[in-house]
């Protein structure tokens, strides 16, 4: 359903009080191992009108009226949202403090918590240890996007074995949240959360909303065993056992881009567990949710109105406010620690969940935003650069609306900011 078109890096530039967003393609090569983040930006004081690059200043009242007109579109159902300028001044708002269903814009919180807690170049190491003569055990470490190439490498390092077991004790035995809906496994939106999976537990392919396995960790053991001509199953890795093979995941920045571009629920839940383990809050879904909230609160974000049940946004009982989403996005403009958050956002008409949106609109190529979709919910939160050089962050939550109709109306509203 989604096609990867290469890693994209967003750079926010400020000069003479004007913020603009530029995108530049970065090749995805094995030699590109780390990310370097520029120093934080310094923004000039706010003014009544928005200064423009080589053009007339933006009339805030006129822009606000334009947004209000588009926000009153009945296709948007119950809409709450906020639009701010580069200095953080509110251009337009409606119900910004009222909790609404955020759907997958929840992943903005997950990504931010990861950036505040982990290093951009952190990798997950999956080890295989020797249990006894002829038996090896995979220590599942949280890599839910293992590949065939990694298994080939492990098999080559192991050489020979009669039995391959997998130890999933790193994460809680609670692998599924009731709010996710078991039907979403077959629909391809989620898998039972176990700390080792091949391609997110997908069956029959490597990407997109393919049916997921109900036993993803055992599938990893089985796939490795088949390469060794061995049997497979679950088991406990002995303490202090000899490590006979190991592989590493992609770095964190790449995993976050995968999570955000394709709105991958499995990756989001895995990143949440990674944050929880790093912070020491536990190894369950609840611990991951707590770790995300703790990281954001410690960074000074106001979590009033936030009701978080998972890290992916798949649960329909999640609630968030447009204000918190906007605060996170605006902080990413000026805070080096959160700057990579902007890099993860899909680009309108170019990639990820925005690949098939914004074609032949003013927002094409200029909007970067995280989408969110559940039954009756369409959400969009991100950043856009106007023709006059000003940039805006926005967070829009449409509840009690038709998905496709609301999506079209949201795209029209945001394109109007151009």
C-alpha positions as CSV (number, residue, x, y, z in Angstrom):
1,X,0.0,0.0,0.0
2,X,2.9,2.3,0.8
3,X,6.0,2.8,-1.3
4,X,9.4,3.9,0.2
5,X,10.9,6.6,-2.0
6,X,14.1,7.3,-0.1
7,X,15.0,9.1,3.1
8,X,14.0,12.7,3.2
9,X,15.5,15.3,5.5
10,X,13.7,18.5,6.5
11,X,15.7,21.6,7.3
12,X,14.1,24.6,9.0
13,X,15.7,27.9,8.1
14,X,15.2,31.2,9.8
15,X,16.4,34.6,8.6
16,X,15.1,38.1,9.1
17,X,12.3,36.7,11.3
18,X,11.0,34.4,8.6
19,X,10.9,30.6,9.0
20,X,10.7,28.4,5.9
21,X,10.7,24.7,5.3
22,X,13.0,23.1,2.7
23,X,13.3,19.5,1.8
24,X,16.2,17.7,0.2
25,X,16.7,14.1,-0.7
26,X,19.3,12.0,1.1
27,X,20.4,8.8,-0.4
28,X,19.9,5.7,1.6
29,X,23.3,4.0,1.6
30,X,25.1,1.6,4.0
31,X,27.8,4.3,4.5
32,X,25.2,6.7,5.9
33,X,25.4,5.6,9.5
34,X,24.5,8.6,11.7
35,X,22.6,11.8,11.8
36,X,24.1,15.2,12.7
37,X,21.6,17.8,14.1
38,X,22.2,21.5,13.6
39,X,22.1,23.9,16.6
40,X,18.7,25.2,17.8
41,X,17.2,28.1,16.0
42,X,16.7,31.6,17.3
43,X,13.4,33.2,16.4
44,X,12.8,36.9,16.3
45,X,10.1,38.6,18.4
46,X,6.5,38.2,17.2
47,X,4.7,41.0,15.3
48,X,1.1,41.8,14.6
49,X,1.6,40.9,10.9
50,X,3.8,38.1,9.7
51,X,6.9,39.3,7.9
52,X,7.4,37.8,4.5
53,X,10.4,36.9,2.4
54,X,10.6,39.6,-0.3
55,X,6.8,40.2,-0.3
56,X,4.0,41.8,1.6
57,X,3.4,40.9,5.2
58,X,0.7,38.3,5.9
59,X,-2.5,39.8,7.2
60,X,-3.3,37.6,10.2
61,X,-6.9,38.6,10.4
62,X,-7.5,37.7,6.8
63,X,-5.7,34.4,7.1
64,X,-7.7,33.6,10.3
65,X,-11.0,34.3,8.5
66,X,-9.9,32.1,5.6
67,X,-9.1,29.2,7.9
68,X,-12.3,29.6,9.9
69,X,-14.3,29.4,6.7
70,X,-12.6,26.1,5.6
71,X,-12.8,24.8,9.2
72,X,-16.6,25.2,9.1
73,X,-16.9,22.7,6.2
74,X,-19.6,20.2,7.4
75,X,-17.4,17.4,6.0
76,X,-15.1,17.9,9.0
77,X,-17.8,16.9,11.5
78,X,-16.6,17.8,15.0
79,X,-13.4,19.6,14.3
80,X,-10.9,20.9,16.9
81,X,-7.5,22.3,15.9
82,X,-4.9,25.0,16.0
83,X,-2.6,26.8,13.6
84,X,0.5,28.8,14.8
85,X,3.2,30.8,13.1
86,X,6.9,30.2,13.3
87,X,7.1,32.3,16.5
88,X,4.4,30.2,18.2
89,X,1.7,32.9,17.9
90,X,-1.8,31.4,17.4
91,X,-3.2,32.2,14.0
92,X,-6.4,30.2,14.5
93,X,-7.8,27.8,17.1
94,X,-10.9,25.9,18.0
95,X,-11.4,23.6,20.9
96,X,-7.6,23.3,21.4
97,X,-7.9,22.1,25.1
98,X,-10.8,19.7,24.4
99,X,-9.7,16.0,24.3
100,X,-10.6,14.3,21.0
101,X,-9.7,11.0,19.3
102,X,-6.3,11.5,17.8
103,X,-5.8,8.2,15.9
104,X,-2.3,7.8,14.6
105,X,-1.2,11.3,15.3
106,X,-0.5,9.6,18.7
107,X,2.7,8.5,17.0
108,X,4.0,12.1,17.3
109,X,4.1,11.6,21.0
110,X,5.8,8.2,20.7
111,X,8.5,9.6,18.3
112,X,9.1,12.6,20.6
113,X,9.5,10.4,23.7
114,X,11.9,8.2,21.8
115,X,14.0,11.3,20.7
116,X,14.0,12.6,24.3
117,X,15.1,9.3,25.7
118,X,17.2,7.4,23.2
119,X,20.1,8.2,20.8
120,X,19.4,8.7,17.1
121,X,21.9,6.0,16.2
122,X,20.7,3.4,18.8
123,X,20.4,-0.1,17.3
124,X,18.8,-3.2,18.8
125,X,21.1,-6.2,18.9
126,X,19.5,-9.6,18.6
127,X,21.8,-12.4,20.0
128,X,21.7,-16.1,19.6
129,X,23.2,-18.1,22.5
130,X,24.1,-21.7,22.9
131,X,21.9,-23.6,25.4
132,X,23.5,-27.0,25.1
133,X,25.0,-29.2,22.5
134,X,22.8,-28.8,19.4
135,X,20.4,-26.2,20.8
136,X,20.6,-22.4,20.3
137,X,18.3,-19.8,21.7
138,X,17.4,-16.5,20.1
139,X,17.2,-13.7,22.7
140,X,14.4,-11.6,21.3
141,X,15.5,-8.0,21.9
142,X,12.7,-5.9,20.4
143,X,13.6,-5.8,16.7
144,X,10.2,-6.2,15.0
145,X,11.5,-5.6,11.5
146,X,14.0,-8.4,11.2
147,X,14.8,-9.4,7.6
148,X,15.6,-12.5,5.6
149,X,19.1,-11.1,5.2
150,X,19.6,-10.9,9.0
151,X,18.4,-14.5,9.4
152,X,20.9,-15.6,6.6
153,X,23.6,-13.9,8.6
154,X,22.7,-15.5,11.8
155,X,22.5,-18.9,10.2
156,X,26.0,-18.4,8.7
157,X,27.4,-17.4,12.1
158,X,25.8,-20.3,13.9
159,X,26.9,-22.9,11.4
160,X,24.9,-25.9,12.6
161,X,22.2,-26.6,15.2
162,X,19.6,-29.3,15.8
163,X,17.1,-27.0,17.6
164,X,16.4,-23.3,17.5
165,X,14.4,-21.8,20.3
166,X,13.3,-18.2,20.9
167,X,13.2,-16.4,24.3
168,X,10.5,-13.6,24.3
169,X,10.8,-12.8,28.1
170,X,12.2,-9.3,27.4
171,X,8.6,-8.1,27.0
172,X,5.5,-8.8,29.1
173,X,3.5,-11.9,28.2
174,X,0.6,-9.5,27.5
175,X,0.9,-9.2,23.7
176,X,-2.4,-7.7,22.7
177,X,-4.6,-4.8,23.9
178,X,-8.3,-5.4,23.8
179,X,-8.8,-2.0,22.2
180,X,-6.8,-3.0,19.1
181,X,-9.4,-5.5,17.9
182,X,-8.4,-9.0,16.9
183,X,-9.8,-8.5,13.4
184,X,-7.0,-5.9,12.8
185,X,-4.5,-8.7,12.8
186,X,-6.0,-10.2,9.6
187,X,-6.6,-6.6,8.3
188,X,-2.8,-6.0,8.6
189,X,-2.8,-3.1,11.1
190,X,-1.3,-4.9,14.1
191,X,0.3,-8.1,15.3
192,X,0.6,-9.6,18.8
193,X,3.5,-7.7,20.3
194,X,6.4,-10.0,20.7
195,X,10.0,-8.8,20.8
196,X,11.1,-10.4,17.5
197,X,9.3,-10.4,14.2
198,X,10.0,-10.7,10.5
199,X,8.9,-7.6,8.7
200,X,6.5,-6.6,11.5
201,X,4.9,-10.1,11.4
202,X,3.6,-9.6,7.8
203,X,2.6,-12.7,5.9
204,X,3.4,-12.8,2.2
205,X,5.3,-9.6,1.9
206,X,7.6,-7.0,3.5
207,X,5.5,-3.9,3.7
208,X,2.0,-2.5,3.7
209,X,-1.2,-3.6,5.4
210,X,-0.7,-7.3,4.8
211,X,-2.3,-9.9,7.1
212,X,-0.1,-10.3,10.2
213,X,1.0,-13.5,12.0
214,X,-0.5,-14.5,15.3
215,X,2.8,-16.1,16.3
216,X,5.4,-13.6,15.0
217,X,8.3,-14.6,17.4
218,X,7.9,-18.3,16.7
219,X,7.9,-17.5,13.0
220,X,11.4,-16.0,13.5
221,X,12.6,-19.2,15.2
222,X,11.1,-21.3,12.5
223,X,12.6,-19.3,9.7
224,X,16.1,-19.5,11.2
225,X,15.6,-23.2,12.0
226,X,14.7,-23.9,8.3
227,X,18.0,-22.4,7.3
228,X,19.8,-24.8,9.6
229,X,17.7,-27.9,9.0
230,X,16.6,-27.8,12.6
231,X,13.4,-27.9,14.7
232,X,12.1,-24.8,16.4
233,X,10.0,-23.6,19.4
234,X,10.0,-21.3,22.4
235,X,12.4,-21.5,25.3
236,X,14.4,-19.7,27.9
237,X,18.0,-18.5,27.2
238,X,20.4,-19.7,29.9
239,X,22.0,-16.9,31.9
240,X,25.6,-16.1,30.9
241,X,25.3,-18.4,27.9
242,X,27.9,-18.1,25.1
243,X,26.8,-15.8,22.3
244,X,27.3,-17.6,19.0
245,X,25.6,-15.1,16.6
246,X,24.2,-11.6,16.6
247,X,22.7,-9.0,14.2
248,X,21.6,-5.4,14.6
249,X,18.5,-3.5,13.7
250,X,18.4,-0.2,11.7
251,X,19.3,2.9,13.8
252,X,16.6,4.6,15.7
253,X,16.2,7.5,13.2
254,X,15.5,5.1,10.4
255,X,13.0,3.1,12.5
256,X,11.2,6.3,13.4
257,X,11.0,7.3,9.8
258,X,9.5,3.9,9.0
259,X,7.0,4.3,11.9
260,X,5.9,7.8,10.9
261,X,6.0,7.6,7.1
262,X,3.9,4.4,6.9
263,X,2.1,4.9,10.2
264,X,3.3,1.5,11.3
265,X,1.5,0.4,14.5
266,X,3.8,-2.5,15.2
267,X,6.9,-0.3,15.0
268,X,5.2,2.3,17.2
269,X,4.4,-0.2,20.0
270,X,8.0,-1.6,19.8
271,X,9.5,1.9,20.1
272,X,7.3,2.5,23.1
273,X,8.7,-0.6,24.8
274,X,12.2,0.4,23.9
275,X,11.6,3.7,25.7
276,X,10.1,2.0,28.7
277,X,13.0,-0.4,29.1
278,X,15.5,2.5,28.8
279,X,13.6,4.5,31.4
280,X,13.1,1.5,33.6
281,X,9.3,1.7,33.8
282,X,8.7,-1.9,32.8
283,X,8.1,-4.1,29.8
284,X,4.4,-4.0,29.2
285,X,2.0,-1.9,27.1
286,X,1.1,0.1,30.2
287,X,4.7,0.6,31.0
288,X,5.4,1.9,27.5
289,X,2.5,4.4,27.8
290,X,3.7,5.6,31.2
291,X,7.3,6.0,29.8
292,X,6.0,8.1,26.9
293,X,4.0,10.4,29.2
294,X,6.9,10.7,31.7
295,X,9.4,11.7,29.0
296,X,7.0,14.4,27.6
297,X,6.1,15.7,31.1
298,X,9.8,15.9,32.1
299,X,10.5,17.9,29.0
300,X,7.9,20.5,30.1
301,X,4.9,19.5,28.0
302,X,1.4,20.0,29.5
303,X,-0.4,16.7,29.3
304,X,-3.8,18.0,30.4
305,X,-6.5,16.2,28.5
306,X,-4.3,13.3,27.4
307,X,-5.7,9.8,27.8
308,X,-3.2,7.4,26.4
309,X,-3.8,3.7,26.1
310,X,-1.1,2.7,23.6
311,X,1.7,4.1,21.6
312,X,0.3,3.6,18.1
313,X,-3.1,5.3,18.3
314,X,-4.9,2.2,17.2
315,X,-7.0,2.1,20.4
316,X,-10.2,4.1,20.0
317,X,-10.2,5.2,23.6
318,X,-7.1,7.3,23.2
319,X,-7.8,11.1,23.6
320,X,-5.5,14.0,23.0
321,X,-5.7,17.8,22.5
322,X,-4.6,19.7,19.4
323,X,-2.6,21.9,21.8
324,X,-0.3,19.2,22.8
325,X,0.3,18.1,19.2
326,X,1.0,21.6,18.2
327,X,3.4,22.2,21.2
328,X,5.4,19.1,20.1
329,X,5.7,20.2,16.5
330,X,6.6,23.8,17.3
331,X,9.2,22.6,19.8
332,X,10.7,20.5,17.1
333,X,11.4,23.7,15.1
334,X,13.7,25.2,17.8
335,X,14.9,22.2,19.9
336,X,17.8,20.2,18.5
337,X,16.8,17.1,20.4
338,X,13.3,17.1,18.8
339,X,14.4,18.4,15.4
340,X,14.5,15.0,13.8
341,X,10.7,14.7,14.4
342,X,10.2,17.0,11.4
343,X,12.3,14.6,9.2
344,X,9.9,11.7,10.0
345,X,6.8,13.4,8.7
346,X,5.4,12.2,5.3
347,X,5.6,14.7,2.4
348,X,2.4,15.7,0.6
349,X,2.0,13.8,-2.7
350,X,5.5,12.2,-2.3
351,X,5.7,9.4,0.3
352,X,4.2,7.4,3.0
353,X,0.6,8.0,4.0
354,X,0.5,11.3,2.1
355,X,1.8,9.7,-1.2
356,X,-1.7,9.6,-2.7
357,X,-2.9,12.9,-1.2
358,X,-2.4,16.6,-2.2
359,X,-1.8,15.9,-5.9
360,X,-2.5,19.0,-8.0
361,X,-3.1,21.2,-4.9
362,X,-1.1,24.1,-3.5
363,X,0.1,21.9,-0.7
364,X,1.8,19.3,-2.9
365,X,5.4,19.0,-1.8
366,X,5.1,21.7,0.8
367,X,3.1,20.0,3.5
368,X,4.7,17.6,5.9
369,X,2.3,15.9,8.3
370,X,1.4,12.9,10.3
371,X,-2.0,11.4,9.4
372,X,-4.5,9.7,11.7
373,X,-7.4,7.5,10.7
374,X,-10.0,5.5,12.6
375,X,-13.7,4.9,12.0
376,X,-15.2,8.4,12.3
377,X,-11.8,10.0,12.8
378,X,-9.5,11.9,10.4
379,X,-6.5,13.8,11.8
380,X,-3.6,15.7,10.4
381,X,-0.7,17.4,12.3
382,X,2.4,18.9,10.8
383,X,4.1,21.9,9.2
384,X,3.6,23.8,5.9
385,X,5.5,26.6,4.2
386,X,3.5,29.5,2.7
387,X,4.4,31.1,-0.6
388,X,5.6,34.2,1.2
389,X,8.1,32.2,3.1
390,X,6.3,32.0,6.4
391,X,5.9,28.5,8.0
392,X,3.0,27.3,10.1
393,X,2.5,24.3,12.4
394,X,-1.0,22.8,12.7
395,X,-2.9,20.1,14.5
396,X,-6.4,19.2,13.3
397,X,-8.6,16.5,14.7
398,X,-11.8,15.7,12.9
399,X,-14.2,13.4,14.9
400,X,-17.6,12.1,14.0
401,X,-16.9,12.5,10.3
402,X,-16.7,10.4,7.2
403,X,-13.1,9.4,6.7
404,X,-12.6,10.2,3.0
405,X,-14.8,13.4,3.0
406,X,-13.0,14.7,6.1
407,X,-9.6,13.9,4.7
408,X,-10.3,15.9,1.5
409,X,-11.6,18.8,3.6
410,X,-8.4,18.7,5.8
411,X,-6.2,18.8,2.8
412,X,-8.1,21.8,1.4
413,X,-7.7,23.6,4.7
414,X,-4.0,23.0,5.0
415,X,-3.4,23.8,1.3
416,X,-5.0,27.1,2.0
417,X,-2.1,28.0,4.3
418,X,0.1,28.0,1.2
